[in-house]
Every structure is written in structure tokens, then in C-alpha cells.
């Protein structure tokens, strides 16, 4: 074989080894970049969800800044009552989730 062909095959072999090294074995390989990109996308979705929750909480805080709405919220969610007041909770048969046995 002529010397030029040997150098050409050697060049191609070294180039292929370099490409394989960069794609799979290097610390900056395509595999690691792909995993990091997937993690970034997941974290961005979590960030959007948390921003939505924060916005909902801000709206709730604005609504609860009024004394009447705060009292209404406390009565509905926590069962607070005024002095000398009796609260009766009315539940319908369907709302309990129990079925009658015949």
C-alpha cells in the first residue's frame, strides 16, 4: 500500500475514535447534554406550576384583606362562629357516599 492510503486510513480511524469519544465518553458528551436538557425542561414546568400557585395565593390574600371576606373564609373553611351562635351542618344522603343496604 502506498504511504498516502495508510495515512488516510489512520486519519479516518483517529477521526472516528474522536467522534465516538465526544459523543459517548467525554464529560461533555451528547448523552449528558440530553439528560441535562430534559432536567431543565422538567424544572421549568415545575417553575410554571409554582408561579401559578403563587399567583393564586396572591389573589387569595388580596381577597382576604377585607374583614368581611376574611370572616366568610374562616366560617366556610374552618368552622369559626360568632359568640352565642349555633351552626348546623346539613348533609344529604348522597353527599355522605354511603349506600343503603336493602
Buried (B, 14 or more C-beta within 10 A) or exposed (E): EEEEEEEEEEEEEEEEEEEEEEEEEEEEBEEEEEEEEEEEEEEEEEEEEEEEEEEEEEEEEEEBEEEEEEEEBEBEEEEEEEEEEEEEEEEEEEEEEEEEEE
